[in-house]
Amino acid sequence: MVESKAVAALGAFARAQKEETRRRLMEAAAIVFEREGYMAPSVDDIAQQAGVSRQTFYRHFDSKLAIAMAYFGDRREMTLPYWQQIDGADARDPEAVLRWLDSMYESFRAQRNVLRTFSEIGMIEPSFLLQVREFVSDIIENLAARIPAFAGAQGTGQKARERWTEAWLLVHEIMEHLSSLAVDFAMVERELLLPALARRFVDFVERNDPAGERTT
């Protein structure tokens, strides 16, 4: 009995150590990526920032891309709540949508180094783009829980597939333009871009309202 407790305690300690090392690596990756981007730093740079060896890094991640994907996963979970700040009633109000987009832009602006890192990953890692596509799909599902126009994109028929495509393009457009604006790469100034995106969002919501009631 004593021996089994000792073995269990050692196992728990080892798991805790493993989790702590992974946490340090993730924190180090965030620091390095946000300071240097994705392409420039190496696995050794991340390991050095975490205070571990290269061998220890590879016990947790098999490549720089692997830890970058985990890094994206963390930031993805932090971004989803912003899409939960718009509900069915506000989705038909251009001013409410504009305020929502403006708030999201401010959060993007505060994380512009993160966005630059993602842009670099997307340029050289095709598998990362698949993750972005899945993320957009998750956002549509999130919006569908509160806004009927997006719920209509969840079916399997031709009309639902067409609506899903339109919803996907809309969400992707919002993300793309807000990101470009946040990193000072937008071709249109904020005062024109955000109202235009708000109008496109409201138009989608009204045109695809299952009740068929379009506001004037």
Secondary structure, 3 states (H helix, E strand, C coil): CHHHHHHHHHHHHHHHHHHHHHHHHHHHHHHHHHHHCCCCCCHHHHHHHHCCCHHHHHHHCCCHHHHHHHHHHHHHHHHHHHHCCCCCCHHHCHHHHHHHHHHHHHHHHHCHHHHHHHHHHHHHCHHHHHHHHHHHHHHHHHHHCCCHHHHCCCCCCHHHHHHHHHHHHHHHHHHHHHHHHHCCCCCCCHHHHHHHHHHHHHHHHHHCCCCCCCCC
